[in-house]
Amino acid sequence: MRKRNPQAPSAVVMIRPHHFYANPQTQGDNAFQALACASDSSAATVELDRLAYQQVTDAAYILESYGIDVHIFEDESKDTPDSVFPNNWFSTHSGGHVAIYPMHAQNRRQERRGDIIDMLKQAYRVQDIVDYSGLEQDQLYLEGTGAMVLDHIERVAYAVQSNRTNPLALERFCSHFNYEPMLFDAFDENGVAVYHTNVLMCIGTDFVMLGADMIKNPIRRNEIITRFEDSGREVIMLSSRQIAEFCGNALELQSDEQRLLALSQRAYNAMETEQRKILEKSVTLLPLEVSAIETAGGSIRCMLAGIHLAPRPV
């Protein structure tokens, strides 16, 4: 029986894009998208889609070589440039629960796929599916585990309020899935609101990486830090520069032998030696080259939809 960890999934869904490009419908409120495009000229080439395809292929291969089950799906559409980020439209939860989310950008709503849901039903124990996509008609959005960073152990949903994270939708999710909502505001150095929570926060079993300076309200900031410390986790503070290099956009995974932290090579390079040492007390760092994907304003955590479901017997 595979070792299971409530915080760190041992299986993920990934989407391999055949026509990758930065989504024009999301650039308006994704400062990381414009920043990534400007700071990574090596990836911004005419062969960006080929490079993205290869980087997803390589990342999936490396994850599998470390004992992570990867369910990879192809996207041959030219109309879904952000499909490589499947964690925004669905999430899975222990007990056999699946959530489907309302998306802010219209072309992102086309990313929802029945074949992925069918695979989950066939390979894992799925008891129910809660579909929130109808909230789009009321302009209420909640973009999955991009909008929320979930503490599966303490049952808290941390969420930055933005165009893509509506408080009413968050409350509805938390009521259904038994999480405490922890909503807050966060801004970059230019005063631009953070579009997704998972660019500034990564919650592991024994640690948290957090861009605390982006939470401008000192009372709320201290409350969040205290919650993490009270849970027994070590809090690693990330600078604004490190957040811009996607250091907060990482995901802890569980193999049979060890816990891993999947992060991008760019994020790994931006981390300080002491920060790496703290992390390496509980996880093996697994840097993955996804520079082409990062031009779209997301990184490795966005690319991995963790599966927290019990597998069906083979």
Secondary structure, DSSP 8 states (H G I E B T S, - for coil): -----SSS-SEEEEEEESS----TTTTTT-HHHHHHHHH-TTT-STTHHHHHHHHHHHHHHHHHHTT-EEEEEEE--SS-TTTT-GGGTEEEETTTEEEE---SSGGGGGG--HHHHHHHHHHB---EEEE-GGGGGGT--B-HHHHEEEETTTTEEEEE-BTTB-HHHHHHHHHHHT-EEEEE--B-TTS-B-S-GGGTEEE-SSEEEE-GGG---HHHHHHHHHHHHHTT-EEEE--HHHHHTTTT--EEEE-SS-EEEEEEHHHHHHS-HHHHHHHTTT-EEEEE--HHHHTTT--HHHH-EE--S-B---
